[in-house]
Amino acid sequence: MDTQQPRYVEQASSQQLAEALDEYYTINDFLLDPGELDAEVAGLFKAHDAGHVVFGCDTSIRGEALIDTWTVVGTDAGMKGYMEYFKHPEVNNIFAETGAWKITVESTRCLPDIVRVLIASRRMTAKWPWFRYETYLNTPLADIREQYNIKVIPDLPQ
């Protein structure tokens, strides 16, 4: 992956959500293609990917831990919506390929950032509409983040 930071992780990104999703998919060309999944699973993955963009999270284990936390506490999907993922083998295969030990160790390392997400989510003006993200496709990320008071958690040097 290119070492240059994607534009969608910038707090004041002027990209429309659709443009930012295009950038996200271009950078992460290894991701499962939602077009090759059944409709229910594709919908979950698309909402998850839109969350990555709106909350400014990359696809590292840290980024996944942050977006999982944002999903539970900062969106209207909540824990129930998040748990829908685990009903599908495509998701469980990703966890299996990455490895439980690696996920545990890396997630533990980013606990301070998870706490920052918990604090930032309490300051949001409303929960992000997880499954209705498409209504914002033509809206700049900066405007979405201002409307919901979403603060991107920067990747701080370790």
Salt bridges, closest charged atoms under 4 A:
GLU40 OE2 - HIS88 NE2 3.61
GLU64 OE1 - HIS48 NE2 3.09
GLU64 OE2 - HIS52 NE2 3.16
ASP76 OD2 - ARG132 NH1 3.05
GLU84 OE2 - LYS87 NZ 2.97
GLU106 OE1 - ARG109 NH1 3.38
ASP113 OD2 - ARG62 NE 2.82
ASP113 OD1 - ARG116 NH1 3.07
ASP155 OD1 - ARG62 NE 3.78
